[in-house]
Amino acid sequence: MIIEELLQRLENITTNEEMSLLLDHDPPKEWLKEHPQYKGHLYLPIEKVEMLLSLIFKANRKVQVVNVTQLFNSISVTVRVHFLDFSGVWLWHDGVGADNPAIGTNTVAGSLPAAKSLAICDACDHLGRLFGRDLNRDVVPEKSDQGVKELFDELYELGKIPAEYYERFNQIIETKELASYNKLKKQLLKLKES
């Protein structure tokens, strides 16, 4: 998906569900880079992440630095990326990043912005595949696996899922946490058969 196509799709989006479908697209391969220290590890550079944030959320987004600490010989940064959804609710995702001046930027002054950039990318990949969420996963949930949510809701209404599990299971389905999602999907299919 190139920028013009992304802008065209954004013009027609009016709901959070439509936005989720857009964010579930893979980023263009030409945007990806291989990490210089981890062979085979792909990432979406900060300039692409910030461009996507600007295009998608316009002025309705902000980055908050939550914490800066020294972690062994590295500088660690925690950020919270806030964004406004289509229902007018401010949401956020947290992210962490660290940079070691001896390995990464070679200066303490360069390590802080590098760690912040990594933290922003880490927070934004929770938004969806377009932001690089599944780039380095061995097993990825199916993009069109919408039936799991409906199956979960059906089984909950039938009383086959206890109320105390509802919130956690729903979170697993919404975020598609890799290991938990695949386990939950199998359990739901077994429950349906019983």
C-alpha positions, -999 to +999 in steps of 0.1 A: +000+000+000+015+033-010+008+067+005-017+078-021-037+046-017-036+050+021-049+085+019-077+074-004-087+047+020-086+070+049-111+094+033-137+067+034-132+055+069-159+065+094-158+038+121-133+022+144-141-012+127-132+002+093-100+017+108-091-017+123-094-033+089-071-007+074-045-012+102-046-049+096-027-045+063+010-053+061+033-023+056+049-020+022+079-042+019+100-013+006+095+005+040+110-023+060+146-024+071+168-052+086+180-044+121+218-037+120+225-058+151+200-086+147+203-105+114+169-113+099+150-090+123+129-066+103+115-033+116+096-003+104+118+028+108+106+057+131+102+081+101+076+057+086+058+052+120+056+090+126+044+095+090+016+069+095+006+085+128+004+119+111-016+106+081-040+085+101-046+105+132-036+139+120-034+163+150-054+138+171-023+121+185+005+128+210+035+111+225+041+113+262+074+103+277+064+084+309+098+074+322+135+076+315+159+054+334+193+039+333+191+001+328+225-014+333+247+004+307+216+015+286+192+043+286+156+031+288+125+051+278+089+044+283+064+063+262+026+064+259+012+072+224-023+087+227-047+088+198-084+098+193-106+070+179-138+076+158-161+076+188-142+106+202-124+086+229-087+091+237-069+057+237-032+049+242-006+023+239+026+021+259+060+012+245+095+007+258+129+012+241+165+011+252+198+021+237+233+014+249+258+042+240+286+017+237+267-003+211+242+020+195+247+057+190+281+060+207+270+089+228+247+094+258+231+124+240+223+102+211+210+073+232+180+091+246+164+100+213+172+066+199+156+049+229+126+072+226+122+063+189+123+026+197+097+031+224+074+050+200+077+022+174+070-004+202+039+014+213+026+019+177+030-017+166+001-024+189-021-005+165-018-032+139+001-048+111+005-016+092+027-004+120+048-036+119+031-056+146+037-091+132+070-086+113+091-111+133+066-136+145+069-172+135+032-179+136+007-151+129-030-152+135-050-151+103-059-116+090-095-126+083-100-146+114-131-126+124-151-157+133-133-162+167-149-130+181-183-141+170-178-176+184-166-162+217-196-139+220-220-168+211-204-192+237-205-165+263-242-158+257-248-196+260-231-195+294-202-217+284-177-191+293-177-178+329-182-141+334-149-137+353-130-148+321-149-125+297-126-094+299-093-113+296-105-135+268-119-105+249-086-087+253-067-117+239-090-118+209-089-080+203-050-078+205-044-112+190-017-120+215+001-147+196+004-177+220-027-169+240-048-162+209-040-196+192-047-215+225-080-197+231-091-203+195-086-241+200-104-240+233-134-221+218-136-246+190-136-275+215-163-258+236-185-253+205-183-291+198-192-300+234 
